């Protein structure tokens, strides 16, 4: 009997190992040889996805049912790569945006047009979802890593504006380098990325774009372009008006010209209006941004439409009394897969804090290896070696 159980256990472990395979690679522009960030890497059957990081690198735990990787970016020709004989890829992508974009003349206001895209996108989202998610925060103090947190999280999304969260496992590590010690000795301020539970709802609600199209300090116009697969896309472009006093961001939102589904939202600080950034009160300190970048990607695959990835990169100066500190960091949220109409969870397991720190070292497995996790940069990986042991 024991031999039978042992055989079954070994068979189960063998099947589990074969159920997924780690593939990795780097994606570059074929003409410039520069890495391409935010390229979608998608399993051809499962639809599971990840994105490339700022170095163009990706790693992907590919389910056994997938035999190919779909390499996809709105500005490049899509590729499909077989994973049969290789697990490491060097991908060269050809730009598909050589033709000039055309200004779109609308029969309605731009605000009404974008509100239609928002409404259409929200109606396309499946209702009552469980989002199997990897969440990560990096915080820097005076240029050195100060705190790192990540987690395996189940988001239970009942509606656009309501979700409950179960944190299955998490890490929270504060570093003890000299800059961190100096900061801790001078300040009792604790920085964090707001309530991480609200980040998903904020994106599903398209709150960022709603704020842009109702702000009179932004100039809005729409252009058209054709994706490599022939899909006609509209691009909402936004920039501060010439005499803007508070507006600081430039960016775009891309959506389908026919299906009205939003594909991507990007924004950066406009160099021309960077001086509009002023110190603003945030809890018990004042903060002024010097760098800001946000990217949100929605994935349309096999007629299933959902949020796939969002990231924020913010750096600036914090003022507490007479103390000035360079602070900033990165927040990333990657949705690995989605379960529709999940079994109702026990509400006692819901996580109520707005930060992961309380759970601390509540992790038993290397869960970040099973997710299609966006790689850190090489520099950040070296800084985190000690907590990945």
HUZI-V300182 format. One record per residue. N is the residue number from 1. RES is the residue in three letters. OMEGA is omega in whole degrees, -180 to 180 (* if undefined). BURIAL is 1 if it has 9 or more other C-alpha atoms within 8 Angstrom, else 0. Layout:
N|RES|OMEGA|BURIAL  N|RES|OMEGA|BURIAL
//
This chain:
1|UNK|-180|0  2|UNK|180|0  3|UNK|179|0  4|UNK|180|0  5|UNK|180|0  6|UNK|179|0  7|UNK|179|0  8|UNK|180|0  9|UNK|179|0  10|UNK|178|0  11|UNK|179|0  12|UNK|180|0  13|UNK|179|0  14|UNK|179|0  15|UNK|-179|0  16|UNK|-180|0  17|UNK|-177|0  18|UNK|-175|0  19|UNK|177|0  20|UNK|-180|1  21|UNK|-179|1  22|UNK|173|1  23|UNK|-178|1  24|UNK|-180|1  25|UNK|179|1  26|UNK|-177|1  27|UNK|-179|1  28|UNK|174|1  29|UNK|-175|1  30|UNK|-177|0  31|UNK|-176|0  32|UNK|-177|0  33|UNK|178|0  34|UNK|179|0  35|UNK|180|1  36|UNK|-179|1  37|UNK|175|1  38|UNK|170|1  39|UNK|178|1  40|UNK|175|1  41|UNK|-170|1  42|UNK|172|1  43|UNK|-170|1  44|UNK|179|1  45|UNK|-176|0  46|UNK|-176|0  47|UNK|177|1  48|UNK|-172|1  49|UNK|169|1  50|UNK|178|1  51|UNK|177|1  52|UNK|179|1  53|UNK|-175|1  54|UNK|177|1  55|UNK|-180|1  56|UNK|-175|1  57|UNK|174|1  58|UNK|169|1  59|UNK|-167|1  60|UNK|173|1  61|UNK|-171|1  62|UNK|176|1  63|UNK|-176|1  64|UNK|-177|1  65|UNK|-179|0  66|UNK|178|1  67|UNK|-178|1  68|UNK|170|1  69|UNK|173|1  70|UNK|-178|1  71|UNK|-166|1  72|UNK|175|1  73|UNK|-175|1  74|UNK|-179|0  75|UNK|-176|1  76|UNK|176|1  77|UNK|-179|1  78|UNK|177|1  79|UNK|171|0  80|UNK|-177|0  81|UNK|178|0  82|UNK|178|1  83|UNK|-175|1  84|UNK|-173|0  85|UNK|180|0  86|UNK|178|0  87|UNK|180|1  88|UNK|-171|0  89|UNK|168|1  90|UNK|-169|0  91|UNK|174|0  92|UNK|-178|1  93|UNK|-180|1  94|UNK|180|1  95|UNK|180|1  96|UNK|-173|1  97|UNK|-179|1  98|UNK|-178|0  99|UNK|-180|0  100|UNK|176|0  101|UNK|-179|0  102|UNK|176|0  103|UNK|-180|0  104|UNK|176|0  105|UNK|-176|0  106|UNK|174|0  107|UNK|-180|0  108|UNK|180|0  109|UNK|178|0  110|UNK|179|1  111|UNK|178|0  112|UNK|179|0  113|UNK|-177|1  114|UNK|176|1  115|UNK|176|1  116|UNK|178|1  117|UNK|179|1  118|UNK|-179|1  119|UNK|180|0  120|UNK|180|1  121|UNK|-179|1  122|UNK|179|1  123|UNK|180|0  124|UNK|179|0  125|UNK|173|0  126|UNK|-179|1  127|UNK|178|1  128|UNK|-175|1  129|UNK|164|1  130|UNK|-179|1  131|UNK|178|1  132|UNK|-161|1  133|UNK|168|1  134|UNK|-177|1  135|UNK|-177|1  136|UNK|174|1  137|UNK|171|1  138|UNK|180|1  139|UNK|180|1  140|UNK|173|1  141|UNK|180|1  142|UNK|173|0  143|UNK|179|0  144|UNK|-177|1  145|UNK|-176|1  146|UNK|-179|1  147|UNK|179|1  148|UNK|177|1  149|UNK|171|1  150|UNK|-174|1  151|UNK|166|1  152|UNK|-170|1  153|UNK|169|1  154|UNK|174|1  155|UNK|175|1  156|UNK|-174|1  157|UNK|179|1  158|UNK|178|1  159|UNK|-177|0  160|UNK|-173|1  161|UNK|-177|0  162|UNK|172|0  163|UNK|171|1  164|UNK|-172|1  165|UNK|169|1  166|UNK|177|1  167|UNK|-175|1  168|UNK|175|0  169|UNK|-180|1  170|UNK|173|1  171|UNK|173|1  172|UNK|-175|1  173|UNK|174|1  174|UNK|-175|0  175|UNK|-175|0  176|UNK|177|0  177|UNK|-174|0  178|UNK|179|0  179|UNK|179|1  180|UNK|179|1  181|UNK|-180|1  182|UNK|180|0  183|UNK|-179|1  184|UNK|-178|0  185|UNK|-176|0  186|UNK|-171|0  187|UNK|173|0  188|UNK|179|0  189|UNK|175|0  190|UNK|-178|0  191|UNK|173|0  192|UNK|-171|0  193|UNK|-179|0  194|UNK|-178|0  195|UNK|-176|1  196|UNK|180|0  197|UNK|-177|1  198|UNK|-174|0  199|UNK|180|0  200|UNK|-179|0  201|UNK|180|1  202|UNK|-179|1  203|UNK|179|1  204|UNK|180|1  205|UNK|-178|1  206|UNK|-175|1  207|UNK|-179|1  208|UNK|-179|0  209|UNK|176|0  210|UNK|179|1  211|UNK|-178|0  212|UNK|-173|1  213|UNK|177|1  214|UNK|180|0  215|UNK|-176|0  216|UNK|179|0  217|UNK|179|1  218|UNK|173|1  219|UNK|-177|1  220|UNK|170|1  221|UNK|-175|1  222|UNK|175|1  223|UNK|180|1  224|UNK|173|1  225|UNK|-180|1  226|UNK|178|1  227|UNK|-177|1  228|UNK|-180|1  229|UNK|178|0  230|UNK|180|0  231|UNK|177|0  232|UNK|-177|1  233|UNK|169|1  234|UNK|-179|1  235|UNK|171|1  236|UNK|177|1  237|UNK|178|1  238|UNK|179|1  239|UNK|176|1  240|UNK|175|1  241|UNK|-172|0  242|UNK|-177|0  243|UNK|-179|0  244|UNK|180|1  245|UNK|-176|0  246|UNK|-177|0  247|UNK|-176|1  248|UNK|-168|1  249|UNK|170|1  250|UNK|-179|1  251|UNK|-178|1  252|UNK|172|1  253|UNK|-177|1  254|UNK|179|1  255|UNK|-177|1  256|UNK|-180|1  257|UNK|-179|0  258|UNK|-177|0  259|UNK|178|0  260|UNK|177|1  261|UNK|-179|1  262|UNK|-179|1  263|UNK|-169|1  264|UNK|175|1  265|UNK|179|1  266|UNK|178|1  267|UNK|176|1  268|UNK|171|1  269|UNK|176|1  270|UNK|-178|1  271|UNK|-178|0  272|UNK|-175|0  273|UNK|-177|1  274|UNK|180|1  275|UNK|175|0  276|UNK|177|1  277|UNK|178|1  278|UNK|175|0  279|UNK|176|0  280|UNK|-179|0  281|UNK|176|0  282|UNK|-175|0  283|UNK|-176|0  284|UNK|173|0  285|UNK|178|1  286|UNK|-174|1  287|UNK|176|1  288|UNK|-178|1  289|UNK|171|1  290|UNK|177|1  291|UNK|179|1  292|UNK|175|1  293|UNK|176|1  294|UNK|177|1  295|UNK|175|1  296|UNK|-178|1  297|UNK|175|1  298|UNK|-174|1  299|UNK|174|1  300|UNK|-176|1  301|UNK|-179|0  302|UNK|178|0  303|UNK|173|0  304|UNK|-174|0  305|UNK|-178|1  306|UNK|170|1  307|UNK|-179|1  308|UNK|-172|1  309|UNK|171|1  310|UNK|178|1  311|UNK|174|1  312|UNK|172|1  313|UNK|-176|1  314|UNK|175|1  315|UNK|-180|1  316|UNK|-177|1  317|UNK|177|1  318|UNK|179|1  319|UNK|175|1  320|UNK|-172|1  321|UNK|179|0  322|UNK|-177|0  323|UNK|176|0  324|UNK|-178|0  325|UNK|173|1  326|UNK|-178|1  327|UNK|177|1  328|UNK|180|1  329|UNK|-174|1  330|UNK|170|1  331|UNK|179|1  332|UNK|179|1  333|UNK|-178|1  334|UNK|178|1  335|UNK|-176|1  336|UNK|180|1  337|UNK|-175|0  338|UNK|174|1  339|UNK|178|1  340|UNK|179|1  341|UNK|-179|0  342|UNK|174|0  343|UNK|-177|0  344|UNK|-177|0  345|UNK|175|0  346|UNK|-176|0  347|UNK|179|0  348|UNK|-179|0  349|UNK|-179|0  350|UNK|-180|1  351|UNK|-172|0  352|UNK|179|0  353|UNK|178|0  354|UNK|180|0  355|UNK|-174|1  356|UNK|-170|1  357|UNK|-175|0  358|UNK|-180|0  359|UNK|174|1  360|UNK|-176|1  361|UNK|-180|0  362|UNK|176|0  363|UNK|-176|0  364|UNK|-179|0  365|UNK|177|0  366|UNK|-174|0  367|UNK|-180|0  368|UNK|178|1  369|UNK|-180|0  370|UNK|177|0  371|UNK|175|1  372|UNK|-167|1  373|UNK|174|1  374|UNK|-177|1  375|UNK|169|1  376|UNK|173|0  377|UNK|-179|1  378|UNK|-180|0  379|UNK|180|0  380|UNK|178|0  381|UNK|180|1  382|UNK|-180|0  383|UNK|-175|0  384|UNK|-177|0  385|UNK|-175|0  386|UNK|-179|0  387|UNK|178|0  388|UNK|-179|0  389|UNK|*|0
//
